[in-house]
C-alpha cells in the first residue's frame, strides 16, 4: 500500500522537526513547508523530506506546495493576530 504524502507546516521548528522525523521513520513521504532554505531545512532534506519554500501568507506558493499532498500536519509557531486572521478567513 502506498502511503499518502504529508505536508508539515512549521517543519523547522522544535515540534515540527520532530513530526517530520517521525513521519519519515514511519515511511511516509513528507513535504516540509519552510520559510527559507537554511541549516534547519537542510537537515530535514538530508533526512529525506522534500522541501517547499513558502510563507503562509503567499497563497499561490502554498497552493503549489499542496499539490499531490493527501494529508497535512499544521504545526504553527506563535502567530501574530493578523496571521491567524489571514489563515482562517481566506
N, C-alpha and C positions, 0 to 999 in steps of 0.2 A: 504494500500500500504506500502510495506517495504521500508524504506529509505536507501539510499546507505551508506556504511561505508566510512568514510572520514579520510584520514591521514593528520595530520598537522605537518609540519616541523617547527622548531623554536618554539615549543609549550610552552617552559618555559619562553620565552622572554615576554617583555611588550605587544607587539601586538599579538603574537602567543597565549598567555594565554587567552586573551580576545576572540580571534577567537574560541578557544576550548570551552570556557564557553558559548558563544552564540550558537554554533552548538549543544552543549548538551541541552541547554534550548529549542532549536527548535526540539529536539527529534532525532537527528542524532546519530548513533553510531560513536564514534570518537576514532581513534588510534593516540596517541600523540607520535611523534618521539622525543626522548630526548637523550642527551649525556650521562647522568648518572642518577641514582635514587638518589634524594636528596629531600629537603623540598619542592622545587617548583614542582617537578614531583609528589611528594606525594599529594600535593594539587590538582593537575589535576586528579589523581587517585581517590581521595576522592569525586570529583565531578561526577565521573562516566566514565572518559576516560580510555581506555586501553593504557598501556604504551608499547612502543617498544624502547629498548635502542640500539642506533647505532650512529656511526659517519658517516657523509655523504660521507666520503672517503672510507668507508668499503662497497664495492659493494654487497658482499654476505649478510651482515646483513640488508642493505637497501632493497635488493630484498626480504628477508624474511619478513620484515616489510610491504611490499606492497602486500603480499598475501591476497586475499579476500577484497581488497580495490577497490572501484569503482571511487572515486574522491580524489583529493589532493589539499590542500592549502599549498603553499610553502611560508613561512614567514621567510626569512633568516635574520640572523644577518649580521653585516658588514663582508664581506668576504675579505680575502687576495686574491690577484690576482691569485695565483696558485689554490686556491679552486674554483674560478669561472671557470678557465680553465678545471679543472678536471670534474666539474659538467656538463659543456656544450659541452665537446668534447668527452665524453665517452658514 
